[in-house]
Amino acid sequence: MILIGYKKCSTCRKTEKFLEEAGVEFVYREIDKDNPSVEELKKWHEISGLDIKKFFNTSGIIYREKKLKDKLPNLSLEEKYELLATDGKLVKRPILLDGEKIYVGKDAVNFAEETT
């Protein structure tokens, strides 16, 4: 299992704690130091079945500074992948990769909590 998160994010820390308490082995990937690639984002998006907007950290500073709420509807899917790949802090977190299952944001927290 891979937990993709940001060490300063309380939701990511909570998810990490739940996994540790449950004795689940996982690798922690710091999203701000290791940005997801366009290829990874495409794969995660396809596997998850979620709307691509669910992969954007809509409460983040970068999202607000770039006024992405207004710009996203006019971007192609490929442009959205490319935008997400520019900065890990634009990506919703935490992300849990469990084989062929992907959990994003609160779903990752809920999955981790259920394992305890």
JOGI-V938526 format. One record per residue. RES is the residue in one small letter. SS is DSSP state (h for helix, s for strand, l for the rest). BURIAL is # if it has 24 or more other C-alpha atoms within 12 Angstrom, else .. Layout:
RES/SS/BURIAL + RES/SS/BURIAL
//
This chain:
m/l/# + i/s/# + l/s/# + i/s/# + g/s/# + y/l/# + k/l/. + k/l/. + c/l/. + s/h/. + t/h/# + c/h/# + r/h/# + k/h/# + t/h/# + e/h/# + k/h/# + f/h/# + l/h/# + e/h/. + e/h/. + a/l/. + g/l/. + v/l/. + e/l/. + f/l/. + v/s/. + y/s/# + r/s/# + e/s/# + i/l/# + d/l/# + k/l/. + d/l/. + n/l/# + p/l/# + s/l/. + v/h/. + e/h/. + e/h/. + l/h/# + k/h/# + k/h/. + w/h/# + h/h/# + e/h/. + i/h/. + s/h/# + g/l/. + l/l/. + d/l/. + i/h/# + k/h/# + k/h/# + f/h/# + f/s/# + n/l/# + t/l/# + s/l/. + g/l/. + i/h/. + i/h/. + y/h/# + r/h/. + e/h/. + k/l/. + k/l/. + l/h/# + k/h/. + d/h/. + k/h/. + l/h/. + p/h/. + n/h/. + l/l/. + s/l/. + l/h/. + e/h/. + e/h/. + k/h/# + y/h/# + e/h/# + l/h/# + l/h/# + a/l/# + t/l/. + d/l/# + g/h/# + k/h/# + l/h/# + v/s/# + k/l/# + r/l/# + p/l/# + i/s/# + l/s/# + l/s/# + d/s/. + g/l/. + e/l/. + k/s/. + i/s/# + y/s/# + v/s/# + g/l/# + k/h/# + d/h/# + a/h/# + v/h/# + n/h/. + f/h/# + a/h/# + e/h/. + e/h/. + t/l/. + t/l/.
//
